[in-house]
Amino acid sequence: MNGALRPGEVVTLAPGVRRLLAPNPGMMTGPGTNTYLLGETQIAVLDPGPRIDAHIDAIRAAAGAPIRWILVTHTHPDHSPAALPLAQAAGAELLGREPPPQTRQDPTFSPDRLLNDGDRLECAEFSLRAVHTPGHASNHLCYLHERHQWLFTGDHVMNGSTVVIDPPDGNMNEYLRSLARLRALGLECLAPGHGDVLGDPDAVIDWIIAHRLEREAKVVRALQADPRETLAALLPFVYDDVDPRLLPVAERSLLAHLIKLCEDGRARQVGERWQLVAGG
């Protein structure tokens, strides 16, 4: 089921589920963005990835049947920009949620069908249910393959790293609530936007929640040690286990943790400094 893929290579993961790797490896994308092909006689493409002509051609070549639908989990630039040119070439319908007004979004994505939580795409071969999972992005959707009980997680859960929560569109409280929702779905596998398929979904989700709460506890300990810390001063203490090259990205998740503590009534911001409140 899992294993190293080369860009353009197609692997069958389950009946009617194939994976194609986009040629966009990097520090934030790992081996690249996973594009999933669902169905056999009529195809849904999930997360067509960045607008790279060779990848769009590879998707069309791999489909082997008419591409009817194109779905995206969210509109970050490594997931959705190929959707519009692929839809135009294939005559397919675009499904998902519109990009929020943030600079790191794909402005070219405009869905033909807006999907809300619980909406379905159904055909004779599969049924996909949209699960709204804000946190990494406010418009983020996961998709539940109801026949297999597989969840296509986009960037909500990745294999190989934790996701960045980047305010103001990213929100740590919403992220944790979204993760908790997934525990009730009775999942068999997680099919992430980056990396290989993950078995034992409940254990994976539990680990992510525990990891985030452990990181929050480090923030609290740092604020207890120095009640008026800046973001820059907190960063090397809270993320002392992170590759220094990733610290600018980690700073965004640190900000998300601090905002969560404020939302929870445990901390407050005074100018550029953060401090715990009584009882925090």
C-alpha positions in Angstrom: 0.0 0.0 0.0 2.8 2.4 1.0 6.3 3.0 -0.4 8.4 5.6 -2.1 6.7 7.0 -5.2 8.3 8.9 -8.1 6.5 11.9 -9.6 4.1 10.6 -12.3 4.0 7.1 -10.9 0.6 5.7 -10.0 -0.1 3.2 -7.3 -3.3 1.5 -6.4 -4.1 1.8 -2.7 -7.5 0.1 -2.6 -10.2 -0.8 -5.2 -11.1 2.4 -7.0 -8.4 4.4 -5.1 -5.1 5.4 -6.8 -2.4 7.8 -5.8 -0.2 10.0 -8.0 2.6 12.1 -6.6 3.1 15.7 -7.8 6.7 16.8 -8.6 6.9 19.4 -5.8 9.0 18.0 -3.0 10.3 20.4 -0.4 10.7 21.3 3.2 6.9 21.9 3.7 5.6 19.4 1.2 7.7 16.4 2.0 7.9 14.0 -1.0 5.3 16.2 -2.8 1.5 16.6 -2.9 -0.6 13.4 -3.2 -3.2 13.5 -5.9 -5.9 10.8 -5.5 -7.9 9.3 -8.4 -11.2 7.8 -7.3 -13.4 5.5 -9.3 -12.8 3.4 -12.4 -15.3 4.2 -15.2 -15.8 7.9 -14.1 -13.1 9.6 -12.1 -13.0 12.1 -9.3 -9.6 13.8 -8.9 -8.9 14.9 -5.3 -6.2 17.6 -4.7 -4.7 18.0 -8.2 -1.9 19.9 -6.7 0.2 22.8 -8.0 -0.1 24.1 -11.5 2.6 22.1 -13.2 1.8 21.1 -16.7 3.6 17.7 -16.5 1.6 16.8 -13.5 -1.7 17.8 -15.1 -0.8 15.7 -18.1 0.1 12.8 -15.8 -3.3 13.0 -14.1 -5.1 12.9 -17.4 -3.0 10.0 -18.6 -3.5 8.0 -15.4 -7.3 8.6 -15.3 -8.1 6.0 -17.9 -11.7 7.2 -18.0 -13.5 10.5 -18.1 -12.7 12.9 -15.3 -16.0 14.1 -14.0 -15.2 15.8 -10.8 -12.3 17.7 -9.2 -12.3 18.2 -5.5 -9.8 20.1 -3.3 -9.3 19.9 0.4 -8.2 23.5 0.7 -6.7 26.3 -1.4 -3.1 26.5 -0.3 -0.8 26.7 -3.4 0.4 23.1 -3.3 -3.1 21.6 -3.4 -5.5 23.5 -5.7 -3.9 25.6 -8.5 -4.0 22.7 -11.0 -7.8 22.4 -10.5 -8.9 25.0 -12.9 -6.7 24.1 -15.9 -7.5 20.4 -15.3 -11.2 21.2 -15.2 -11.0 23.2 -18.4 -9.2 20.4 -20.2 -11.4 17.6 -19.0 -14.8 19.4 -18.8 -15.0 18.5 -15.1 -17.0 20.0 -12.2 -15.0 21.8 -9.4 -16.0 21.0 -5.8 -14.8 22.5 -2.6 -14.8 25.8 -0.7 -13.8 29.2 -1.8 -10.4 30.6 -0.7 -10.4 32.9 2.3 -8.9 36.4 1.7 -5.4 35.5 2.7 -2.2 35.9 0.7 -1.2 32.2 0.8 -4.3 31.1 -1.0 -5.1 30.1 -4.6 -7.2 32.9 -6.0 -8.0 30.9 -9.2 -10.1 28.3 -7.4 -13.8 29.0 -7.6 -16.0 25.9 -7.1 -18.9 25.1 -9.3 -20.4 23.3 -6.3 -19.8 24.7 -2.8 -19.4 21.9 -0.3 -20.6 22.3 3.3 -20.1 19.8 6.1 -21.9 16.6 5.4 -22.5 17.2 1.7 -21.9 14.2 -0.5 -20.6 13.4 -4.0 -22.2 10.1 -4.9 -22.0 7.8 -8.0 -22.4 4.1 -8.6 -18.7 3.5 -7.6 -18.2 5.5 -4.5 -19.7 8.0 -2.1 -17.6 10.8 -0.7 -18.8 12.9 2.3 -17.3 16.3 3.0 -16.1 16.9 6.6 -15.4 20.5 7.4 -12.1 20.5 9.4 -11.0 24.1 10.0 -7.7 24.7 11.8 -4.9 24.5 9.3 -7.1 26.5 7.0 -10.6 27.9 7.6 -11.9 26.3 4.3 -10.3 22.9 4.9 -12.3 19.8 4.0 -11.5 16.2 4.6 -13.4 13.6 2.4 -14.7 10.4 3.8 -14.8 7.5 1.3 -17.9 5.8 2.8 -17.3 2.4 1.2 -13.8 2.0 2.5 -14.1 4.3 5.6 -10.9 6.0 4.4 -10.5 9.7 5.2 -8.6 11.9 2.7 -7.1 14.4 5.1 -5.3 17.0 2.9 -3.1 18.9 5.3 -5.3 18.3 8.4 -3.2 15.2 9.1 0.1 14.5 7.3 2.5 11.6 7.4 6.0 12.6 8.5 5.4 15.9 10.3 2.8 18.0 12.1 1.0 20.7 10.2 1.5 24.4 10.5 -1.2 26.4 12.1 -0.8 29.9 10.7 -3.0 32.7 12.1 -5.2 34.5 11.3 -6.7 31.9 9.0 -5.2 29.0 11.0 -6.7 28.4 14.5 -5.4 26.0 17.1 -8.6 25.6 19.0 -10.5 24.8 15.8 -7.8 22.4 14.7 -8.0 20.4 17.9 -11.8 20.4 17.8 -11.7 19.2 14.2 -9.3 16.4 15.2 -11.6 15.3 18.0 -14.6 15.1 15.6 -12.7 12.6 13.4 -12.5 10.1 16.3 -16.2 9.5 16.0 -16.1 8.5 12.3 -14.9 4.9 12.7 -12.1 5.3 10.3 -10.0 2.5 8.7 -7.2 4.6 7.2 -6.0 8.1 6.8 -4.9 9.1 3.3 -3.0 12.3 3.7 -2.1 15.1 1.3 1.6 14.4 2.0 3.2 11.1 2.7 2.0 7.5 2.9 -1.4 6.1 4.0 -1.7 5.9 7.8 -3.2 2.9 9.5 -4.8 3.0 13.0 -6.4 6.4 12.6 -7.5 6.8 16.2 -4.0 6.3 17.5 -2.6 8.8 15.0 -5.2 11.4 16.0 -4.7 10.8 19.7 -0.9 11.3 19.2 -1.4 14.6 17.4 -3.8 15.9 20.0 -1.4 14.9 22.8 1.6 16.4 21.0 -0.2 19.7 20.5 -1.2 19.8 24.2 2.4 19.0 25.3 3.6 21.9 23.2 1.0 24.1 24.8 2.3 23.0 28.2 5.8 24.1 27.2 4.4 27.6 26.4 2.7 27.7 29.8 5.9 26.7 31.5 7.9 29.4 29.6 5.4 32.0 30.6 5.5 30.9 34.2 9.3 31.2 34.2 9.1 34.7 32.7 5.6 36.3 33.0 6.2 38.8 30.2 7.8 37.1 27.2 7.8 38.1 23.6 7.1 35.7 20.7 10.7 35.8 19.7 11.9 35.0 23.2 9.5 32.1 23.6 10.3 30.4 20.3 13.7 28.8 21.1 12.4 27.4 24.4 9.1 26.0 23.1 10.6 24.6 19.9 14.0 23.5 21.2 13.5 20.1 19.5 13.0 21.6 16.0 15.5 22.0 13.1 16.5 25.7 13.3 15.6 26.0 9.6 12.0 25.4 10.6 11.8 28.0 13.3 10.3 30.8 11.2 7.5 28.4 10.4 7.2 27.1 13.9 6.8 30.7 15.1 3.4 30.8 13.3 2.2 27.7 15.2 3.6 29.2 18.5 1.5 32.3 17.8 -1.5 29.9 17.3 -0.8 28.3 20.7 -0.7 31.7 22.4 -3.9 32.8 20.7 -5.5 29.6 21.9 -4.4 30.3 25.5 -6.0 33.8 25.2 -9.2 32.3 23.8 -9.2 29.9 26.7 -8.9 32.7 29.2 -5.5 31.5 30.3 -3.2 34.2 28.8 -3.3 37.7 27.4 -1.2 39.9 25.1 0.1 43.3 26.3 1.8 45.0 23.4 4.4 42.6 22.0 4.5 40.5 25.2 2.4 37.6 26.5 1.6 36.7 30.0 -0.5 34.3 31.9 -3.6 35.5 33.8 -4.5 34.4 37.3 -5.2 30.7 37.3 -3.7 30.2 33.8 
